[in-house]
Amino acid sequence: MLTLVLCSCSGQTASVPGHLPDSPSQEHKAGLVFIHVDSSLYSLPCSPKEMEVADPTYRWVRERADPKSLSVTEEGHLLFQHFQASDSGNYSCTISYMDHRLPVSQTFHCNVFGYHMPGGLETLLLFQSKLCEDEWTKRFLWNLQERLQQLETEQHCKLQFTTTSCFPSLNNPSDEFIIQVQLEVSFFGPNWDEHCKSQHVEMVIDCYRETIQHNLEQVRLALTRFFKEHKSFHVTGAGISGIIFTNEFISFLEIKQCNMGYGQTKQLQRCLDCCIVCPPGTFSPPKSLQCSSCPIGTYSMIYGVTFCTLCKDDMITQVPGASSMTECVTERTEQAVSIIHRIPLLLLIILPPLLAINFLFILISCYWFQQEYWMSSPTASKKAGISRVTEMVTKFFRIPREGPKPGSPAADDNDTSLLDTSHPDTSTSQGSDEEHTHGAPSPPGTPNFAALTDEGPAVLELEDRRDIP
């Protein structure tokens, strides 16, 4: 059993504090763990560092529910047999034990990613036949695949037919046809890593590179020898005695590309050209070296997808890279969310003018308050009162704005009488009003000049003085 934990970033395993925990429950981030695809058997420890505790219990949990049960050893190691892209995900392991008769638990979280070394072999095969029908071609491929199974087991590789085509022969187009078969070879077959099981974690990637290069040469020689020994393939069927497929040509092409659903994300520091499985929200089409975010209107929920899934019922996603179907919303909801996201920008645009207006309002209020305070002083109040009383008297008696010339004796007397009249004595004014009311009526259209002779000119002179700046 090989324990292989490849942590990202610094390439060093996370450490556990040597002292006893201060609280009954603690959380630890173990980092990223990389496990090669199709590994025979890998063991992932619960804690990055060995913990010496009495009678511990282990509990492994995966973030997303998986019908496949997790295999855990007595030592708390999580076992992966023939690791696949679907095994990638977020895992948590909780160690529970007693410390000074108190229950203590520590939980370690890690993100597990599948990866594979870049490398493969494409083989082109040409066969000559008398028929070019899909049914007979399928029977031939099925027969050929059966014969190649022994070679797969011996060379620890996987053989997969990718494309098949049929076209007339150049020598005899009417009677002969050429069957073209493209065969893809993967070096990660059963027990392909048996020579690297005893290697240290730091040396295992170098061992993988050497193993892949060695398998490349061995598979090339094995296929060449196989088709030399099996030149013709006889296929039988109902109604026909048999069709012969004769091998005419074989060629090899070494490729350095990622599998579908993988990309060179450069997360594994010790192997920057390694292909890492694409996480949810991303995809990688065939013969691509990068993981791309799912476009708007699509999502991907699992690791290692080739294409993203479309949202249903004309729904869309808010941003690229959606990793859940719940991120698909209607267009109206998208517009509402877009408006909500724009609110901070609108506030940033509107807030400065509002602050400026508020500042101007404060300045105007201060100026108005200052003017009111100046008008409310004793001297200003007296002047304002005299002006108001003068206006009231003038309007009430309808006195014309003409009077004696300045400097006459009447004007001097009138100044004194006006000051007496403007004095705030309400009893005197009320008595005068009563005399005018109950007295003998005056002739129509003629004012009572006997009572106003001394006051009229003074009023006019005061009004003239008030108009002069």
VOGU-3710 file (C-alpha; in Angstrom, 3 decimals, decimal comma):
1> mltlvlcscs> 0,000/0,000/0,000  1,377/3,369/-1,009  0,588/6,530/0,869  0,764/9,399/-1,584  -0,135/12,916/-0,586  0,984/15,717/-2,867  0,308/19,111/-1,338  0,270/22,264/-3,419  1,987/25,620/-3,264  5,126/24,981/-1,218
11> gqtasvpghl> 5,086/21,251/-1,890  5,376/20,503/1,829  2,866/18,735/3,986  0,906/20,726/6,524  1,954/20,365/10,147  -0,153/19,736/13,213  0,544/21,688/16,392  2,641/19,639/18,788  0,896/20,887/21,916  -2,486/19,713/23,035
21> pdspsqehka> -5,475/21,643/21,683  -6,797/24,489/23,777  -10,435/23,856/22,805  -12,384/20,580/22,574  -12,807/21,001/18,802  -10,368/22,403/16,246  -10,387/22,885/12,470  -7,295/22,543/10,263  -6,707/23,215/6,577  -4,570/20,439/5,132
31> glvfihvdss> -4,293/22,059/1,671  -4,462/20,523/-1,807  -3,859/16,834/-2,414  -3,049/15,496/-5,905  -3,510/11,824/-6,803  -2,634/10,399/-10,211  -5,501/9,012/-12,260  -5,787/5,210/-12,462  -3,517/4,757/-9,479  -3,572/1,149/-8,304
41> lyslpcspke> -4,033/1,888/-4,618  -3,445/5,124/-2,737  -3,892/5,771/0,944  -4,682/9,266/2,214  -3,988/9,770/5,945  -6,456/11,624/8,126  -3,807/13,959/9,487  -0,836/15,268/7,492  1,337/14,438/10,484  1,240/11,345/12,652
51> mevadptyrw> -0,622/11,988/15,919  0,096/9,979/19,041  -3,253/9,782/20,818  -4,934/6,966/22,702  -7,812/5,060/21,097  -8,702/7,544/18,339  -11,754/7,209/16,130  -11,828/8,453/12,527  -14,694/9,772/10,440  -14,306/10,733/6,772
61> vreradpksl> -16,907/12,932/5,045  -17,135/14,159/1,461  -18,608/17,575/0,746  -21,086/16,405/-1,886  -23,099/13,289/-1,262  -21,766/10,289/-3,163  -23,556/6,944/-3,318  -20,187/5,201/-3,312  -19,129/4,442/0,257  -15,699/5,516/1,474
71> svteeghllf> -13,147/2,856/2,372  -11,280/3,685/5,605  -8,601/1,601/7,314  -8,195/1,092/11,057  -5,426/3,700/11,037  -7,878/6,245/9,582  -6,472/6,223/6,035  -8,891/6,824/3,165  -8,295/4,321/0,348  -8,629/5,108/-3,361
81> qhfqasdsgn> -8,516/2,210/-5,804  -8,062/3,117/-9,472  -8,601/6,807/-8,778  -10,852/8,578/-11,289  -11,750/12,206/-11,969  -15,115/11,726/-10,235  -13,258/10,905/-6,997  -11,971/14,489/-6,837  -13,589/16,790/-4,308  -13,456/18,271/-0,821
91> ysctisymdh> -12,901/15,763/1,985  -12,894/16,174/5,765  -11,554/13,787/8,406  -12,343/14,124/12,116  -10,160/12,498/14,787  -11,906/12,029/18,141  -10,140/10,956/21,342  -10,010/11,556/25,109  -7,586/14,010/26,634  -7,481/14,261/30,445
101> rlpvsqtfhc> -10,893/12,595/30,526  -12,337/15,238/28,213  -13,552/14,518/24,666  -11,421/16,232/22,020  -11,818/16,299/18,235  -9,735/17,712/15,417  -10,983/18,062/11,848  -8,718/18,253/8,810  -10,036/19,594/5,468  -8,348/18,862/2,151
111> nvfgyhmpgg> -9,135/19,329/-1,534  -8,366/16,222/-3,586  -7,617/16,638/-7,303  -6,925/14,001/-9,895  -4,111/14,555/-12,382  -2,171/12,679/-15,025  1,177/12,979/-16,740  0,904/14,287/-20,316  1,634/11,696/-22,940  -0,025/9,244/-25,277
121> letlllfqsk> 0,283/7,415/-28,570  -1,957/7,682/-31,619  -1,844/4,751/-34,061  -3,160/4,862/-37,625  -4,152/1,483/-39,205  -5,228/0,803/-42,788  -7,008/-2,451/-43,765  -8,082/-3,688/-47,189  -11,522/-5,332/-47,613  -14,110/-6,353/-50,218
131> lcedewtkrf> -17,022/-4,709/-48,385  -17,612/-1,251/-46,979  -20,623/-1,686/-44,734  -21,047/-0,478/-41,176  -22,242/-3,859/-39,891  -19,149/-5,705/-41,112  -16,850/-2,923/-39,982  -18,275/-3,131/-36,449  -17,787/-6,899/-36,380  -14,199/-6,464/-37,504
141> lwnlqerlqq> -13,437/-3,866/-34,812  -15,017/-6,052/-32,141  -12,832/-9,009/-33,280  -9,722/-6,816/-33,352  -10,361/-5,448/-29,867  -10,685/-8,942/-28,432  -7,312/-9,952/-29,836  -5,678/-6,817/-28,439  -6,845/-7,470/-24,868  -3,883/-9,686/-24,099
151> leteqhcklq> -1,517/-6,978/-25,335  -3,219/-4,421/-23,026  -2,693/-6,661/-20,014  0,933/-7,351/-20,816  1,837/-3,720/-21,533  -0,346/-2,167/-18,768  -2,020/0,161/-21,248  -5,477/0,995/-22,610  -6,432/0,844/-26,297  -9,436/2,758/-27,605
161> ftttscfpsl> -10,759/3,086/-31,163  -11,562/6,726/-31,781  -12,541/7,091/-35,469  -13,258/4,702/-38,340  -13,822/5,506/-42,028  -14,201/3,572/-45,286  -13,349/4,715/-48,829  -12,646/3,026/-52,211  -9,157/1,725/-53,011  -7,066/3,589/-55,570
171> nnpsdefiiq> -5,930/0,381/-57,264  -9,375/-1,192/-57,693  -12,114/1,282/-56,724  -15,027/-0,967/-57,735  -14,050/-4,116/-55,811  -11,683/-3,075/-53,045  -12,076/-0,688/-50,106  -9,769/0,758/-47,479  -10,844/0,714/-43,831  -9,049/3,413/-41,840
181> vqlevsffgp> -8,922/2,897/-38,072  -7,466/5,363/-35,549  -6,340/3,783/-32,298  -5,509/5,831/-29,171  -3,144/4,339/-26,610  -3,154/5,367/-22,931  -0,278/4,255/-20,728  -2,366/4,212/-17,551  -3,681/0,670/-17,695  -4,029/-1,868/-14,855
191> nwdehcksqh> -1,001/-1,862/-12,533  0,879/0,622/-14,721  2,463/2,157/-11,596  3,596/-1,056/-9,908  7,253/-0,002/-10,213  6,578/3,291/-8,380  4,764/1,943/-5,327  7,910/1,802/-3,222  9,060/5,294/-4,202  9,077/8,228/-1,794
201> vemvidcyre> 6,505/10,981/-2,266  9,146/13,421/-3,498  10,423/10,935/-6,107  7,148/9,472/-7,330  6,595/12,023/-10,144  10,031/11,292/-11,603  9,184/7,600/-11,411  5,948/8,242/-13,304  7,821/10,034/-16,091  10,279/7,193/-16,488
211> tiqhnleqvr> 7,488/4,611/-16,462  5,502/6,433/-19,165  8,540/6,793/-21,411  9,383/3,128/-20,963  5,803/2,046/-21,687  5,761/4,205/-24,818  8,595/2,255/-26,399  7,234/-1,070/-25,238  3,732/-0,447/-26,623  5,133/0,722/-29,944
221> laltrffkeh> 7,166/-2,465/-30,332  4,291/-4,673/-29,142  1,808/-3,226/-31,652  4,261/-3,479/-34,522  4,961/-7,103/-33,679  1,271/-7,877/-33,234  0,220/-6,677/-36,700  3,121/-8,452/-38,306  1,955/-11,687/-36,756  -1,733/-10,966/-37,445
231> ksfhvtgagi> -1,683/-9,761/-41,023  -5,241/-10,794/-41,902  -8,486/-10,980/-39,905  -11,271/-13,311/-41,019  -14,759/-12,151/-40,034  -17,782/-14,404/-40,524  -21,503/-13,657/-40,471  -24,955/-14,928/-41,395  -25,447/-15,440/-45,144  -21,758/-14,795/-45,986
241> sgiiftnefi> -18,917/-17,262/-45,641  -16,562/-14,539/-44,422  -14,821/-11,260/-45,140  -11,059/-10,821/-44,879  -9,535/-7,605/-43,554  -5,839/-7,351/-44,412  -3,520/-4,925/-42,687  -1,670/-2,692/-45,159  -0,186/0,104/-43,066  0,598/1,132/-39,484
251> sfleikqcnm> 2,058/4,408/-38,116  2,571/5,971/-34,674  2,385/9,534/-33,424  3,435/10,530/-29,909  1,159/13,181/-28,396  1,563/15,529/-25,435  -1,953/16,611/-24,590  -4,433/16,412/-21,743  -7,366/14,078/-21,562  -10,867/15,452/-21,915
261> gygqtkqlqr> -11,868/17,316/-18,740  -8,250/18,068/-17,760  -6,084/21,156/-18,171  -2,596/22,398/-17,367  -3,549/24,639/-14,443  0,012/24,641/-13,000  -1,278/23,954/-9,492  1,131/21,108/-8,905  4,470/22,815/-8,354  6,606/19,708/-8,940
271> cldccivcpp> 4,887/19,024/-12,262  3,830/22,218/-14,026  3,072/20,408/-17,276  0,818/17,859/-15,551  -2,872/17,881/-16,466  -5,152/18,669/-13,495  -8,837/17,765/-13,474  -11,113/20,726/-14,180  -13,157/21,711/-11,077  -16,914/22,443/-11,085
281> gtfsppkslq> -17,732/25,568/-13,050  -15,111/24,811/-15,707  -14,705/22,435/-18,664  -12,089/21,234/-21,116  -13,027/20,045/-24,626  -11,064/17,342/-26,465  -7,432/18,130/-27,306  -7,418/21,215/-25,114  -4,707/22,149/-22,625  -6,723/24,577/-20,491
291> csscpigtys> -9,769/24,547/-18,219  -12,222/27,243/-19,332  -15,054/28,775/-17,301  -18,574/27,771/-18,267  -20,152/30,508/-20,431  -23,146/32,492/-19,212  -26,253/30,320/-19,403  -24,382/27,073/-18,605  -23,025/25,305/-15,527  -21,029/22,224/-14,495
301> miygvtfctl> -21,479/20,494/-11,137  -18,820/17,763/-11,258  -15,098/17,443/-11,855  -13,638/16,670/-15,267  -16,462/17,595/-17,647  -15,975/18,052/-21,383  -18,899/20,426/-21,952  -21,072/22,503/-19,632  -24,804/21,914/-19,161  -27,323/24,435/-20,502
311> ckddmitqvp> -29,772/26,092/-18,115  -33,407/25,078/-18,620  -36,405/27,173/-19,728  -34,445/30,085/-21,201  -32,730/30,735/-17,888  -29,301/32,308/-17,634  -26,521/32,647/-15,094  -25,314/35,929/-13,620  -21,610/35,389/-14,277  -19,467/32,807/-16,104
321> gassmtecvt> -18,236/29,771/-14,186  -21,505/28,608/-12,585  -21,045/25,384/-10,603  -24,654/24,655/-9,631  -28,045/24,512/-11,291  -29,368/26,900/-8,625  -27,296/29,669/-10,205  -29,592/29,584/-13,247  -32,142/32,410/-12,922  -34,758/34,016/-15,146
331> erteqavsii> -33,887/37,064/-17,205  -35,994/39,372/-15,006  -34,216/38,144/-11,916  -30,912/38,698/-13,702  -31,932/42,276/-14,493  -32,950/42,881/-10,874  -29,673/41,468/-9,619  -27,805/43,604/-12,142  -29,564/46,719/-10,843  -28,719/45,759/-7,260
341> hripllllii> -25,082/45,337/-8,210  -25,111/48,782/-9,828  -26,513/50,537/-6,730  -23,049/51,149/-5,191  -21,893/52,743/-8,452  -24,995/54,938/-8,577  -24,425/56,009/-4,981  -20,839/56,868/-5,843  -22,078/59,100/-8,679  -24,968/60,765/-6,795
351> lppllainfl> -23,416/61,156/-3,349  -20,853/63,926/-4,157  -23,507/66,320/-5,608  -25,765/65,658/-2,623  -22,955/66,441/-0,214  -22,182/69,668/-2,101  -25,843/70,741/-1,987  -26,004/69,962/1,705  -22,879/72,032/2,338  -24,353/75,009/0,448
361> filiscywfq> -27,574/74,690/2,426  -25,620/74,834/5,683  -23,767/77,964/4,525  -27,010/79,687/3,502  -28,642/78,757/6,817  -25,707/80,214/8,739  -25,872/83,453/6,725  -29,649/83,750/7,261  -29,256/83,137/10,981  -26,598/85,842/11,155
371> qeywmsspta> -28,881/88,364/9,394  -31,777/87,534/11,703  -29,531/87,967/14,710  -28,375/91,416/13,483  -31,960/92,526/12,837  -32,980/91,428/16,320  -30,505/93,882/18,027  -32,072/96,860/20,048  -31,071/99,610/17,594  -32,336/97,724/14,575
381> skkagisrvt> -35,586/96,858/16,357  -36,228/100,518/17,207  -35,622/101,652/13,607  -37,791/98,937/12,205  -40,601/99,804/14,661  -40,568/103,511/13,755  -40,732/102,711/10,057  -43,703/100,380/10,486  -45,711/102,858/12,586  -45,027/105,660/10,135
391> emvtkffrip> -46,275/103,579/7,235  -49,457/102,623/9,075  -50,318/106,246/9,909  -49,643/107,425/6,377  -51,830/104,729/4,817  -54,646/105,228/7,305  -55,050/109,003/6,826  -54,160/108,972/3,107  -51,711/111,855/3,479  -50,156/112,945/0,186
401> regpkpgspa> -46,358/112,870/-0,132  -46,124/116,770/-0,188  -45,362/119,038/2,714  -43,612/122,230/3,761  -40,167/122,940/2,627  -37,294/121,801/4,702  -36,093/124,254/7,303  -39,549/125,852/8,062  -40,692/126,240/11,670  -43,591/123,917/11,107
411> addndtslld> -41,264/121,144/10,161  -39,334/121,474/13,429  -42,541/121,373/15,440  -43,815/118,454/13,483  -40,676/116,476/14,294  -41,454/116,785/17,953  -45,150/115,927/17,516  -44,236/112,888/15,361  -41,968/111,556/18,040  -44,827/111,886/20,494
421> tshpdtstsq> -47,216/110,160/18,140  -44,856/107,244/17,402  -44,495/106,531/21,109  -46,180/103,174/21,820  -49,024/104,661/23,939  -52,163/102,785/22,970  -54,510/104,697/25,268  -53,889/108,046/23,578  -54,430/106,662/20,101  -57,635/104,924/21,145
431> gsdeehthga> -59,003/108,158/22,665  -58,288/110,106/19,534  -60,067/107,477/17,482  -63,107/107,687/19,669  -63,223/111,506/19,304  -63,206/111,238/15,546  -65,851/108,538/15,638  -68,349/110,207/17,965  -67,725/113,784/16,880  -69,555/115,757/14,259
441> psppgtpnfa> -69,142/114,368/10,761  -66,830/116,197/8,466  -67,825/117,370/5,050  -67,528/114,641/2,433  -64,216/114,419/0,668  -62,523/116,962/3,042  -59,974/115,663/5,551  -59,786/117,009/9,121  -56,751/119,257/8,781  -57,345/120,777/12,242
451> altdegpavl> -56,109/117,662/13,925  -53,370/116,759/11,438  -51,786/120,036/10,586  -48,820/119,481/12,852  -48,291/115,827/12,039  -48,577/115,582/8,273  -45,418/117,357/7,263  -43,360/115,472/9,845  -44,484/112,183/8,433  -43,525/113,223/4,954
461> eledrrdip> -40,130/114,405/6,085  -39,444/111,132/7,863  -40,450/109,147/4,796  -38,180/111,302/2,674  -35,339/110,706/5,097  -35,969/107,021/5,060  -35,807/106,915/1,289  -32,426/108,644/1,283  -29,663/106,031/1,499
//
